[in-house]
Amino acid sequence: MNKILITCANKITPYLVQEVESLGFEITAEYPSAVEIQGTFHDTYTLNLYLRTANRVLYWLKDFVAFNAEDLYAKVLEMPWEKYLNPESYLTVDSIVDNPTIANTLYPNVKCKDAIVDRIMQKTGKRPNSGPEPKGAMIFLYWKNNDASIYLDTSGEVLSKHGYRRQPFQAPLQENLAASIIYATQWDKNTHFINPMTGSGTLAIEAAMMALNKPPGILRNNFAFMHYNEFDKKIWSAVRRKANTGIEKKLDIQIIATDINPKAIQAAQANAETAGVSQYIQFKVCDFRETPIPQDKKGVIILNPEYGMRLGKEDELKAIYQGIGDFFKQECKGYTGYIFTGNDLLAKHVGLHANKKISFYNAKIECKLMKYELYEGTKKAPKNNT
Ligand SMILES: C[S@@+](CC[C@H](N)C(=O)[O-])C[C@H]1O[C@@H](n2cnc3c(N)ncnc32)[C@H](O)[C@@H]1O
């Protein structure tokens, strides 16, 4: 057993904890944007394949003290790199560095890479290739003050990309943020999931993948773990096979994605196609108020309207937020309504009491997921004209 650090974006840890535990691992430490577990190298295959909310899965190798870049080089050179990497490997080094002797934070990457390559050259007579692309082996350095830690990054390309979004539309949500938002709604996957203003379809596609039990990594054929000596192709094939057999073929609920812009629906449909979930989502070009709302199995209705920071203007959006409040009140009784927005002032125009506000970051913007319980029975009784 070894230490494995799984990183995520700020505010995502609670959802990552939930996912990691549901895969059968015990959390040994929790940080603002990471969790730690104990596991084997082969466990990283499962983690990389299944985690929807993570950024990276880092397999710990060594902690040491380094006062400056020369120290770092010497300590990294001492490590048995020939055990982890073969000389044919393509190598990338990434880092988070906060050391008083380092002005250029890319410099430690170069020192680390030099030490690894020099060590492998000494031991095998061959020099591995290196570069910035996350296509092969990836070493991660965390260096804060004088304390350094070295990890094998088993992910490579960051896990926040779930591999289906070939066609972005305006202001798309990052895939792992969309997954975290859905976890935060506590949607039970046995009730309908309605997503007006779907844009490039991220929320609807993530919901479909969750309901189908389709792991986000199933669309990927390259992870960094494949580029280390310890990689066992047979075990990886078995992990993938098990994941494939666990994918549902049929859904008894509706996932509905609508948008007023035909180009958005075109992009969302193409992305859902790439994700292999297009047959499970009903798409429609329409104003959010025209979104079909099934009256059985009432579940979650979620909108991510523009919020004036990157796109439309605040004033014009007030009417939209007010319209969403009216739509929730009049058409969505029995559902739990959610609005994901980065603008508290606009959210006030919804005109409904938010039962809960959950904080997230969308890039650098602090956003809130506002929850509205849309109770049945408060609808005004239809006028009796008789
Ligand atoms: C911020 S984007 C949603 C991004 C989406 N969550 C994603 O991940 O791609 C807002 C979307 O609302 C749509 N929209 C704006 N006004 C609308 C309206 N009145 N009815 C329906 N959709 C609308 C826009 O076309 C845009 O696609």
PDBQT file of the ligand as one rigid body, heavy atoms in Angstrom, charges set to zero:
ROOT
HETATM    1  C1  LIG A 401     -24.081  29.924 -19.680  1.00  0.00    +0.000 C 
HETATM    2  S1  LIG A 401     -24.755  29.102 -21.055  1.00  0.00    +0.000 S 
HETATM    3  C2  LIG A 401     -24.965  27.447 -20.449  1.00  0.00    +0.000 C 
HETATM    4  C3  LIG A 401     -23.693  26.669 -20.540  1.00  0.00    +0.000 C 
HETATM    5  C4  LIG A 401     -23.857  25.185 -20.226  1.00  0.00    +0.000 C 
HETATM    6  N1  LIG A 401     -24.072  24.931 -18.816  1.00  0.00    +0.000 N 
HETATM    7  C5  LIG A 401     -22.678  24.375 -20.758  1.00  0.00    +0.000 C 
HETATM    8  O1  LIG A 401     -21.994  23.698 -19.971  1.00  0.00    +0.000 OA
HETATM    9  O2  LIG A 401     -22.398  24.454 -21.968  1.00  0.00    +0.000 OA
HETATM   10  C6  LIG A 401     -26.398  29.716 -21.094  1.00  0.00    +0.000 C 
HETATM   11  C7  LIG A 401     -27.250  29.164 -22.241  1.00  0.00    +0.000 C 
HETATM   12  O3  LIG A 401     -28.569  29.713 -22.087  1.00  0.00    +0.000 OA
HETATM   13  C8  LIG A 401     -29.136  29.859 -23.389  1.00  0.00    +0.000 C 
HETATM   14  N2  LIG A 401     -30.266  30.801 -23.294  1.00  0.00    +0.000 N 
HETATM   15  C9  LIG A 401     -30.228  32.137 -23.115  1.00  0.00    +0.000 A 
HETATM   16  N3  LIG A 401     -31.495  32.639 -23.054  1.00  0.00    +0.000 NA
HETATM   17  C10 LIG A 401     -32.342  31.594 -23.147  1.00  0.00    +0.000 A 
HETATM   18  C11 LIG A 401     -33.763  31.454 -23.138  1.00  0.00    +0.000 A 
HETATM   19  N4  LIG A 401     -34.562  32.516 -23.002  1.00  0.00    +0.000 N 
HETATM   20  N5  LIG A 401     -34.290  30.216 -23.235  1.00  0.00    +0.000 NA
HETATM   21  C12 LIG A 401     -33.482  29.139 -23.379  1.00  0.00    +0.000 A 
HETATM   22  N6  LIG A 401     -32.125  29.206 -23.439  1.00  0.00    +0.000 NA
HETATM   23  C13 LIG A 401     -31.555  30.414 -23.317  1.00  0.00    +0.000 A 
HETATM   24  C14 LIG A 401     -27.982  30.320 -24.232  1.00  0.00    +0.000 C 
HETATM   25  O4  LIG A 401     -28.215  30.041 -25.596  1.00  0.00    +0.000 OA
HETATM   26  C15 LIG A 401     -26.794  29.540 -23.647  1.00  0.00    +0.000 C 
HETATM   27  O5  LIG A 401     -26.588  28.366 -24.370  1.00  0.00    +0.000 OA
ENDROOT
TORSDOF 0
